[in-house]
């Protein structure tokens, strides 16, 4: 006689914000799937909807609130988690029908709220989950979170109040997770945290045993061991501390990608001081030159804030001159936006919106020119490219200089035979301000 399985409750998920939030969402879904819950791709089929919120900027908060409102309107049974969990009272006031509100990386609380809202029928046949966990990214790349929280107190940021101080994971646990992801098909690991360079500071770089050897909880050791696993390894959110110099030879050896995501935020000493960030831009320029000597293909991406309170025209001109000299490969910029609870809101000499817009436009024009020049220099070269999508017209992928979603792409002709996740050699034929165009060799 056939066994009739009970129908498990279905969970919908709306995940907003940064890749760190995405990892949180994956962990929550992995736990729920292991408990037997099914996943719903839409509101209509979900017994309960989770909204993982972002609270970094006021605009991000508004997007999160809109997402909560939409989920309530479409489904009615909503659990809110993530950074905005700190503002539970405000959320409940605006949306009195939410089932529960929990904070960032409070996995047990979220899962408990789901169990209360949509209890699982008992069945040993339903508690199934892939060993690598559930993913919200394509199969061929995965975000690997190595720590939570941050010890910095930048004037424009409220992350420490949302996520707390630095809490580093054990290196053996990180490496075990990375190994499982690669066994499940991951070909690119994107290492993320609030401050990757500070990894292990809170646990005094305590070593752990991994495959018969000691591995310190330190960025250099972790990068070296990750590089031995056979996938591309890309480092994000790296502060330019002196020990970052030790990672560059690993790039030259081919263990990790020649790519650094460094949130410089500004170059003017005056503005960096107001931001409460290290003001060592001159040394950084020297170190960047040294890095390029060791790993000539290193790609450096960064983000900058324009219109920070107290930023003068001279400060902005200094930033522009610095960028001209630094010749960064990828640059993003933000107009300063007050965030509730940030110390920068109380600073004098707020910059008018029209000046912010004008400076933003000038910076983006400069960095687009620099990017175009650098990409033009790649025409005629053969580069390794990881394939993200394939259709009848060709394929789209990324070089080692391009992180998903935030950097440029490589568009390929005559590539219909390729598959997502393939890593192929590509001859570069053309370029524009942000993307490359080529053909598989």
ChimeraX attribute file (.defattr): number of C-alpha atoms within 10 A of each C-alpha:
attribute: neighborCount
match mode: 1-to-1
recipient: residues
	/A:1	3
	/A:2	4
	/A:3	6
	/A:4	6
	/A:5	12
	/A:6	12
	/A:7	13
	/A:8	21
	/A:9	21
	/A:10	21
	/A:11	23
	/A:12	23
	/A:13	24
	/A:14	19
	/A:15	23
	/A:16	21
	/A:17	18
	/A:18	12
	/A:19	19
	/A:20	21
	/A:21	20
	/A:22	20
	/A:23	22
	/A:24	20
	/A:25	26
	/A:26	20
	/A:27	17
	/A:28	23
	/A:29	26
	/A:30	21
	/A:31	19
	/A:32	25
	/A:33	22
	/A:34	18
	/A:35	20
	/A:36	23
	/A:37	26
	/A:38	20
	/A:39	19
	/A:40	17
	/A:41	12
	/A:42	15
	/A:43	22
	/A:44	12
	/A:45	15
	/A:46	20
	/A:47	21
	/A:48	24
	/A:49	29
	/A:50	27
	/A:51	22
	/A:52	29
	/A:53	28
	/A:54	26
	/A:55	25
	/A:56	20
	/A:57	18
	/A:58	14
	/A:59	14
	/A:60	17
	/A:61	20
	/A:62	14
	/A:63	17
	/A:64	25
	/A:65	21
	/A:66	12
	/A:67	18
	/A:68	26
	/A:69	17
	/A:70	13
	/A:71	24
	/A:72	19
	/A:73	12
	/A:74	14
	/A:75	18
	/A:76	18
	/A:77	20
	/A:78	28
	/A:79	24
	/A:80	27
	/A:81	27
	/A:82	29
	/A:83	25
	/A:84	24
	/A:85	22
	/A:86	18
	/A:87	14
	/A:88	16
	/A:89	12
	/A:90	12
	/A:91	19
	/A:92	15
	/A:93	10
	/A:94	13
	/A:95	15
	/A:96	11
	/A:97	14
	/A:98	19
	/A:99	19
	/A:100	23
	/A:101	23
	/A:102	22
	/A:103	21
	/A:104	22
	/A:105	21
	/A:106	14
	/A:107	19
	/A:108	12
	/A:109	15
	/A:110	23
	/A:111	16
	/A:112	14
	/A:113	18
	/A:114	24
	/A:115	15
	/A:116	12
	/A:117	17
	/A:118	17
	/A:119	13
	/A:120	19
	/A:121	14
	/A:122	13
	/A:123	13
	/A:124	10
	/A:125	10
	/A:126	19
	/A:127	16
	/A:128	15
	/A:129	17
	/A:130	12
	/A:131	13
	/A:132	17
	/A:133	18
	/A:134	20
	/A:135	19
	/A:136	14
	/A:137	13
	/A:138	13
	/A:139	18
	/A:140	20
	/A:141	23
	/A:142	22
	/A:143	24
	/A:144	23
	/A:145	24
	/A:146	25
	/A:147	23
	/A:148	22
	/A:149	19
	/A:150	23
	/A:151	16
	/A:152	16
	/A:153	17
	/A:154	19
	/A:155	19
	/A:156	24
	/A:157	20
	/A:158	22
	/A:159	20
	/A:160	17
	/A:161	15
	/A:162	21
	/A:163	19
	/A:164	14
	/A:165	18
	/A:166	22
	/A:167	20
	/A:168	24
	/A:169	17
	/A:170	21
	/A:171	28
	/A:172	20
	/A:173	13
	/A:174	17
	/A:175	20
	/A:176	12
	/A:177	17
	/A:178	24
	/A:179	17
	/A:180	15
	/A:181	25
	/A:182	20
	/A:183	13
	/A:184	15
	/A:185	16
	/A:186	21
	/A:187	21
	/A:188	24
	/A:189	23
	/A:190	17
	/A:191	23
	/A:192	23
	/A:193	25
	/A:194	25
	/A:195	21
	/A:196	25
	/A:197	22
	/A:198	23
	/A:199	28
	/A:200	24
	/A:201	16
	/A:202	15
	/A:203	15
	/A:204	12
	/A:205	19
	/A:206	15
	/A:207	18
	/A:208	16
	/A:209	11
	/A:210	15
	/A:211	8
	/A:212	7
	/A:213	9
	/A:214	14
	/A:215	22
	/A:216	20
	/A:217	26
	/A:218	23
	/A:219	23
	/A:220	20
	/A:221	18
	/A:222	19
	/A:223	20
	/A:224	17
	/A:225	17
	/A:226	23
	/A:227	21
	/A:228	13
	/A:229	16
	/A:230	14
	/A:231	22
	/A:232	21
	/A:233	27
	/A:234	24
	/A:235	23
	/A:236	23
	/A:237	19
	/A:238	23
	/A:239	19
	/A:240	21
	/A:241	11
	/A:242	11
	/A:243	14
	/A:244	17
	/A:245	16
	/A:246	13
	/A:247	19
	/A:248	24
	/A:249	15
	/A:250	19
	/A:251	23
	/A:252	19
	/A:253	13
	/A:254	15
	/A:255	21
	/A:256	26
	/A:257	24
	/A:258	26
	/A:259	23
	/A:260	22
	/A:261	22
	/A:262	19
	/A:263	19
	/A:264	21
	/A:265	20
	/A:266	27
	/A:267	24
	/A:268	22
	/A:269	18
	/A:270	15
	/A:271	24
	/A:272	21
	/A:273	13
	/A:274	19
	/A:275	22
	/A:276	16
	/A:277	17
	/A:278	15
	/A:279	18
	/A:280	13
	/A:281	18
	/A:282	11
	/A:283	12
	/A:284	17
	/A:285	16
	/A:286	11
	/A:287	16
	/A:288	18
	/A:289	14
	/A:290	14
	/A:291	22
	/A:292	16
	/A:293	13
	/A:294	17
	/A:295	19
	/A:296	13
	/A:297	16
	/A:298	22
	/A:299	18
	/A:300	20
	/A:301	23
	/A:302	20
	/A:303	15
	/A:304	18
	/A:305	19
	/A:306	25
	/A:307	26
	/A:308	27
	/A:309	22
	/A:310	16
	/A:311	19
	/A:312	16
	/A:313	12
	/A:314	10
	/A:315	19
	/A:316	22
	/A:317	15
	/A:318	16
	/A:319	22
	/A:320	20
	/A:321	12
	/A:322	18
	/A:323	19
	/A:324	13
	/A:325	10
	/A:326	16
	/A:327	17
	/A:328	19
	/A:329	23
	/A:330	22
	/A:331	23
	/A:332	16
	/A:333	17
	/A:334	15
	/A:335	16
	/A:336	20
	/A:337	18
	/A:338	18
	/A:339	19
	/A:340	16
	/A:341	13
	/A:342	18
	/A:343	18
	/A:344	22
	/A:345	16
	/A:346	12
	/A:347	12
	/A:348	9
	/A:349	11
	/A:350	15
	/A:351	16
	/A:352	10
	/A:353	13
	/A:354	10
	/A:355	14
	/A:356	18
	/A:357	15
	/A:358	12
	/A:359	19
	/A:360	20
	/A:361	12
	/A:362	13
	/A:363	21
	/A:364	14
	/A:365	12
	/A:366	14
	/A:367	22
	/A:368	18
	/A:369	14
	/A:370	22
	/A:371	21
	/A:372	17
	/A:373	17
	/A:374	19
	/A:375	19
	/A:376	18
	/A:377	12
	/A:378	16
	/A:379	16
	/A:380	13
	/A:381	12
	/A:382	17
	/A:383	20
	/A:384	16
	/A:385	25
	/A:386	27
	/A:387	24
	/A:388	21
	/A:389	17
	/A:390	17
	/A:391	12
	/A:392	10
	/A:393	11
	/A:394	16
	/A:395	23
	/A:396	21
	/A:397	24
	/A:398	22
	/A:399	21
	/A:400	19
	/A:401	23
	/A:402	23
	/A:403	19
	/A:404	12
	/A:405	7
	/A:406	11
	/A:407	17
	/A:408	20
	/A:409	23
	/A:410	25
	/A:411	23
	/A:412	24
	/A:413	14
	/A:414	13
	/A:415	19
	/A:416	14
	/A:417	10
	/A:418	17
	/A:419	15
	/A:420	16
	/A:421	20
	/A:422	15
	/A:423	18
	/A:424	18
	/A:425	17
	/A:426	22
	/A:427	21
	/A:428	24
	/A:429	16
	/A:430	17
	/A:431	20
	/A:432	16
	/A:433	16
	/A:434	19
	/A:435	18
	/A:436	25
	/A:437	18
	/A:438	23
	/A:439	19
	/A:440	18
	/A:441	10
